[in-house]
Every structure is written in structure tokens, then in C-alpha cells.
Amino acid sequence: MTNPKTPAPALLAWASRALGAQPSVQDASHPRDNSRVFQLSLPGDIRFYLKVSPRPLMYERETLALRHAVPALGAGRAPQLRASSAEHLALLLTAVPGRPLKQLTLTPAEEARAHRQGGTLLARLHAAGDLSGPRHAEAEQALRLAADGAEQHLREAGNRVTAAEQKLVRDLAEQLRGLPPLPLAFIHGDAWDRNIVWSKDLGQAGWIDFERARFAAAVQDFVLMACTTWADRPDLRAACLQGYGRDLTPDEQHALKAWRRSTR
């Protein structure tokens, strides 16, 4: 089913009250069925984004991230939460300067600079979450849950996956279960070029879309980039980890290799 190109009247009324004015609306959704994002513009080139989460869990995760961890990234480096509505699963967010890397054509030097800054921001985010109490247990269990999810993926794949490929995925899942404790963090959860924004004018990177943010092993935030952009751009991997402030430990590198191989 095609997503509406405008917010529901009640949702737009809520956003207008929060902004104190009636904005003009433009659809800014990703090209997928469950994405509902709208750009709201006010006079003076003031822009906000109205985001409707597809599920309550994603709404809760992004709201927690924006309130408690994302401010550590600094002004202009991530959205700020203007208002939220549990009734509508809606978030009213400030705009971040720039556009996603995936939409830009940059020089290799600019790409490296963006990934270096992206790594610096991930380091801030990873250190910002409070890992005490049950959140520490949640982060410790994340690696096991990721390994356990392999069986669900195999069931969904059905006969599209050969017996040899099924064995490989199960072997890699066992390797993940057998790893010693890894460094824990509050992760972005969807860290790749679609969600890194880059402002050419400011020479500044930022992160958007925190709906998968959670407590987990820090290395899990590098899986998507390792499987996509970094696969044939080791210079961008080096730049990101330079910005991050440390290389991955041998156990983290082993975990990353297992994830990469299981997603091929």
C-alpha cells in the first residue's frame, strides 16, 4: 500500500500546535513501504521533520536516543527533539545541515573526511548511554540475540538458500555465540551512508534516524558499513576508525568478519 503523501489531519494539527504555526508540508519519506517522514517548512527557511515511526518499539528507541544520548553529538550533528506524541508514534525533529552521503557525489577526500567525522560522532554516542543496571544486561545479550536471529533469517529465506549456505550461516552464528565479552555501547543501530549527512558548506557530518538505537556490542554499529561502503573502500574504514579513536579489538574483528560473511 502506498504511503500517504501528507500527514493525517490530526497529526498535522498536533505538529502545528507544537510549532506554533501552520507549516507547509513536503513528503520526505524513504522509498519503502513503512517510511513516513514529512518536511515541515516555516517562513524564514526554518525546517523541521515530522517522523511517524512504523512500530511502537522504534518510536520508543528513537525517543530514548534523542532525549538521553544524541545530545552528546553536539549542535547541528544530529536532530534535536522538539516534541513527541506516543498517540501518533510521531517525532517532531529539527533539521540537520546537509544531505545523506548516499545522495551526494563527493571527492575521495571529502568522503574520507565525512567518515572520519562520522566515526568521531559514533564514539561520542557510544559513550553517552548509561550502561548501568538492566541496560548492561541488555547490551550483553545483544550478540547472542543476533546469533539466534540467524535461524529466523534462514526460515524466511526458505529454499533460496542452499544446504551449504545454511551450514555456513549456522557455523558463523555459533562463532558469534562463542566470543568472549565485547566492548558495550549505546549504538546507532543503522549506521551507514544513508544516515550519515554531510554539509559541503560547513564541511560537517552528522547522523540521522535513530529508530534502531539500543544498547549492544559497539562493533555492531560497524556491520552495515563493513558490508556496503567499506567492502571496496578500505580507506573509508580507516578514516572512520581513526575518527572513532581506536581500532577494533581482535575479537571485534572476528565478530565483524562473521557478520559480513553471513550477510553475503
C-alpha positions as CSV (number, residue, x, y, z in Angstrom):
1,M,0.0,0.0,0.0
2,T,1.3,3.4,-0.9
3,N,2.1,5.8,2.0
4,P,0.1,9.0,2.2
5,K,2.0,12.0,0.8
6,T,0.7,14.2,3.6
7,P,0.2,13.7,7.3
8,A,-3.2,12.8,8.7
9,P,-5.2,16.0,9.7
10,A,-4.9,15.2,13.4
11,L,-1.2,14.6,13.2
12,L,-0.6,17.8,11.3
13,A,-2.7,19.7,13.8
14,W,-0.6,18.3,16.6
15,A,2.6,19.3,14.8
16,S,1.3,22.8,14.1
17,R,0.4,23.3,17.8
18,A,3.9,22.2,18.7
19,L,5.5,24.7,16.2
20,G,3.0,27.5,17.0
21,A,2.3,27.9,13.3
22,Q,0.8,26.2,10.3
23,P,3.8,24.8,8.2
24,S,3.9,23.9,4.5
25,V,4.4,20.2,4.1
26,Q,6.5,18.1,1.7
27,D,6.9,14.3,1.7
28,A,10.4,13.3,2.6
29,S,9.9,9.5,3.1
30,H,12.4,6.9,2.1
31,P,11.3,4.7,-0.9
32,R,10.0,1.9,1.3
33,D,6.5,0.9,2.4
34,N,6.9,1.8,6.1
35,S,8.6,5.1,5.9
36,R,6.6,8.2,6.7
37,V,8.7,11.4,7.0
38,F,7.5,14.9,6.2
39,Q,9.4,18.1,5.9
40,L,7.7,21.0,7.6
41,S,8.7,24.5,6.5
42,L,8.1,27.8,8.2
43,P,8.8,31.3,6.9
44,G,12.4,32.3,7.1
45,D,13.6,28.9,5.7
46,I,13.1,27.2,9.0
47,R,12.7,23.5,8.5
48,F,11.6,20.6,10.8
49,Y,10.9,17.0,10.1
50,L,7.8,15.1,11.2
51,K,8.6,11.4,11.5
52,V,6.0,8.7,12.1
53,S,7.5,5.5,13.5
54,P,6.3,2.3,11.9
55,R,6.2,0.4,15.2
56,P,6.0,1.4,18.9
57,L,9.4,-0.2,19.6
58,M,11.1,2.0,17.0
59,Y,9.3,5.1,18.5
60,E,10.5,4.2,22.0
61,R,14.1,3.6,20.9
62,E,14.3,6.8,18.9
63,T,12.7,8.9,21.7
64,L,15.1,7.5,24.3
65,A,18.1,8.1,22.0
66,L,17.1,11.7,21.2
67,R,16.5,12.5,24.8
68,H,19.4,10.9,26.6
69,A,22.3,10.1,24.2
70,V,22.1,12.0,20.9
71,P,22.6,15.5,22.5
72,A,26.2,14.3,23.2
73,L,26.9,14.6,19.4
74,G,26.6,18.4,19.6
75,A,24.6,21.1,17.9
76,G,23.9,20.5,14.2
77,R,25.3,17.0,14.3
78,A,22.0,15.2,14.9
79,P,18.3,16.1,15.1
80,Q,17.0,17.7,18.3
81,L,13.6,16.5,19.6
82,R,11.1,19.4,19.5
83,A,8.1,17.3,20.5
84,S,6.9,13.7,20.6
85,S,3.5,12.0,20.6
86,A,3.0,8.4,21.8
87,E,-0.5,8.6,20.4
88,H,0.7,9.2,16.9
89,L,4.1,7.4,17.3
90,A,5.3,10.8,16.0
91,L,8.5,12.8,16.5
92,L,9.0,16.4,15.6
93,L,12.7,17.0,14.8
94,T,15.0,19.8,13.9
95,A,16.7,19.6,10.5
96,V,20.4,18.6,10.3
97,P,22.6,20.6,7.8
98,G,23.5,18.7,4.7
99,R,22.3,15.6,2.8
100,P,22.9,11.9,3.2
101,L,26.2,10.7,1.8
102,K,24.3,8.2,-0.4
103,Q,22.7,11.1,-2.3
104,L,25.9,13.1,-2.8
105,T,28.8,12.9,-5.3
106,L,32.0,13.7,-3.3
107,T,35.7,13.5,-3.9
108,P,37.5,10.7,-2.1
109,A,39.0,13.3,0.3
110,E,35.5,14.6,1.1
111,E,34.2,11.0,1.7
112,A,37.1,10.2,4.0
113,R,36.5,13.4,5.9
114,A,32.8,12.6,6.3
115,H,33.6,9.1,7.5
116,R,36.3,10.3,9.9
117,Q,33.8,12.8,11.5
118,G,31.1,10.1,11.4
119,G,33.4,7.8,13.4
120,T,34.1,10.6,15.9
121,L,30.4,11.1,16.4
122,L,29.8,7.4,16.9
123,A,32.4,7.4,19.6
124,R,30.5,10.2,21.4
125,L,27.2,8.3,21.0
126,H,28.7,5.0,22.2
127,A,30.0,6.7,25.4
128,A,26.8,8.6,26.0
129,G,24.4,5.8,27.0
130,D,24.0,4.8,30.7
131,L,25.1,1.1,30.8
132,S,24.2,0.6,34.4
133,G,21.7,-2.0,35.7
134,P,19.3,-3.7,33.2
135,R,20.8,-1.8,30.3
136,H,24.1,-3.5,30.8
137,A,22.4,-6.9,30.7
138,E,20.5,-5.8,27.5
139,A,23.8,-4.9,25.8
140,E,25.5,-8.2,26.9
141,Q,22.6,-10.2,25.4
142,A,22.6,-8.4,22.0
143,L,25.3,-10.5,20.5
144,R,23.5,-13.8,21.4
145,L,20.2,-12.4,20.1
146,A,21.9,-11.5,16.8
147,A,23.2,-15.1,16.6
148,D,19.9,-16.5,17.5
149,G,18.2,-14.5,14.7
150,A,20.1,-16.5,12.1
151,E,17.5,-19.3,12.3
152,Q,14.7,-16.8,11.7
153,H,16.5,-15.4,8.6
154,L,17.1,-19.0,7.3
155,R,13.4,-19.8,7.7
156,E,12.4,-16.6,5.8
157,A,14.9,-17.4,3.0
158,G,13.5,-20.9,2.6
159,N,14.8,-22.8,-0.5
160,R,16.6,-19.7,-1.8
161,V,19.5,-20.7,0.5
162,T,21.4,-23.9,-0.3
163,A,22.2,-26.5,2.3
164,A,25.9,-25.4,2.2
165,E,24.9,-21.8,2.8
166,Q,22.6,-22.8,5.7
167,K,25.5,-24.6,7.3
168,L,27.8,-21.6,6.8
169,V,25.3,-19.3,8.5
170,R,24.8,-21.6,11.4
171,D,28.5,-22.1,11.8
172,L,29.0,-18.3,11.9
173,A,26.2,-17.9,14.4
174,E,28.0,-20.4,16.7
175,Q,31.2,-18.4,16.3
176,L,29.4,-15.3,17.5
177,R,28.0,-17.2,20.5
178,G,31.5,-18.4,21.4
179,L,33.1,-15.0,21.5
180,P,34.3,-13.6,24.9
181,P,32.6,-10.4,26.2
182,L,33.0,-7.5,23.7
183,P,33.0,-3.7,24.5
184,L,29.5,-2.5,25.0
185,A,27.9,0.8,24.0
186,F,24.7,2.7,23.1
187,I,24.7,2.2,19.3
188,H,23.1,4.0,16.4
189,G,21.9,0.6,15.1
190,D,21.6,1.7,11.4
191,A,24.9,3.4,10.8
192,W,25.7,3.6,7.1
193,D,25.8,6.1,4.2
194,R,22.0,6.6,4.1
195,N,22.1,8.0,7.6
196,I,25.4,10.0,7.6
197,V,24.6,13.5,6.4
198,W,27.3,15.8,5.0
199,S,27.2,19.6,4.6
200,K,29.6,20.8,1.9
201,D,29.1,24.4,3.0
202,L,30.1,23.6,6.6
203,G,32.4,20.7,6.0
204,Q,30.4,18.9,8.7
205,A,29.0,15.5,9.2
206,G,26.0,14.4,11.3
207,W,23.8,11.3,11.9
208,I,20.1,10.9,11.5
209,D,17.5,8.1,12.0
210,F,18.0,6.7,15.5
211,E,15.0,4.3,15.4
212,R,17.2,1.3,15.8
213,A,19.4,2.8,18.6
214,R,19.9,0.5,21.5
215,F,22.4,-1.0,24.0
216,A,24.6,-3.6,22.3
217,A,28.1,-4.6,21.4
218,A,29.9,-1.5,20.0
219,V,31.1,-3.4,16.9
220,Q,27.5,-4.0,15.8
221,D,27.5,-0.4,14.7
222,F,30.1,-1.1,12.0
223,V,28.4,-4.1,10.4
224,L,26.4,-2.2,7.7
225,M,29.3,-0.1,6.6
226,A,31.6,-3.2,6.5
227,C,29.0,-5.0,4.3
228,T,28.5,-2.0,1.9
229,T,30.7,1.0,1.6
230,W,33.9,-0.4,3.2
231,A,33.8,-3.6,1.2
232,D,35.8,-1.9,-1.6
233,R,36.9,1.3,0.2
234,P,39.3,0.3,3.0
235,D,40.4,4.0,3.1
236,L,36.9,4.9,4.4
237,R,37.1,2.1,7.0
238,A,40.5,3.5,8.2
239,A,39.1,7.1,8.2
240,C,36.0,6.1,10.3
241,L,38.0,4.2,12.9
242,Q,40.6,7.0,13.0
243,G,37.8,9.3,14.0
244,Y,36.4,6.7,16.3
245,G,39.6,6.8,18.2
246,R,40.6,3.2,18.3
247,D,40.9,0.1,16.1
248,L,38.7,-2.9,16.6
249,T,39.9,-5.5,19.0
250,P,40.8,-8.9,17.6
251,D,37.6,-10.3,19.0
252,E,35.6,-7.5,17.5
253,Q,37.3,-8.0,14.1
254,H,36.4,-11.7,14.3
255,A,32.8,-10.8,15.0
256,L,32.7,-8.3,12.2
257,K,34.1,-10.9,9.7
258,A,31.4,-13.4,10.8
259,W,28.6,-10.9,10.3
260,R,30.0,-9.9,6.9
261,R,30.2,-13.5,5.7
262,S,26.8,-14.3,7.0
263,T,25.2,-11.4,5.1
264,R,26.7,-12.2,1.6
